[in-house]
């Protein structure tokens, strides 16, 4: 199981899910209409490191965080 956390305005509770890659996670999260639009604009961190590819393998205990774009100063 991995833990998925959603920050800022995404407004979803963290979840535990059994997937083996970011690609598989995206497929699962895309089924949620509220999350689908966020997936296009969010940065993704795996174990506190930003990743840019869906070809990241996940293992039991990993933490994935969806980071929406924000404005600030």
N, C-alpha and C positions, 0 to 999 in steps of 0.2 A: 504494500500500500504506500502511496505517496500522499502528501498533504498539499492541497492547493489553496492559496490564500488570494483574496481579491481586495485590492487597496482602493482608497478614495471613493469616488462617486459610483463605483460598480455596485456597491451595496449588496453584496452576497456574503453569506456565512461561509467560512472555510469548510472544505470538504476533504474527506479521505476517499481515495479512488485507486483501483488496481489497474494501472496501465504500464506499458513497458517503454514508451517513447513520447516525446512531445507531439509527434505527429498523431499518435493514437489519442493523446489527451485532447488535442484540438478537435478531432472528430467527435469525441464524446461531448465536449463543451459546446460545439456548434449546434447541437440538438436543442439547446436552451436558447429560445428566441431573444431573451434579455441579454445574454452573453455574446451572442453571435456578432453583433455590431462592435462590441468592445474588442473582440479578438483581432480585428483588422488594425486597430490603432495602439494597442497596448505593447509595451516592452515586456519581456519575460525574463525572470531571473530563476535560475536553478541553484539551490543552495547558496543564495546571496551573490551569484555571479550572473551578470546580464549575458544572455545568449541571443544569437541572431539566426540560428538555423533550427529547423524542426527535426533535424537528424540527430537529436540528442537522446541517447538511451537513458532511461530512468531505472533506478533500483529502489528496493524497499527502504523506506525511511527518508527518501529525498523530499525536499520542499520546493514547490514551484509557486512563484508569486507573479500575478498579473498586475502590471504597473501602468495605470492609465496616464495619458499625457496631461500635464497640469500647467497652469499659468501661475506665475508668482514673481516675486521680486525681493 
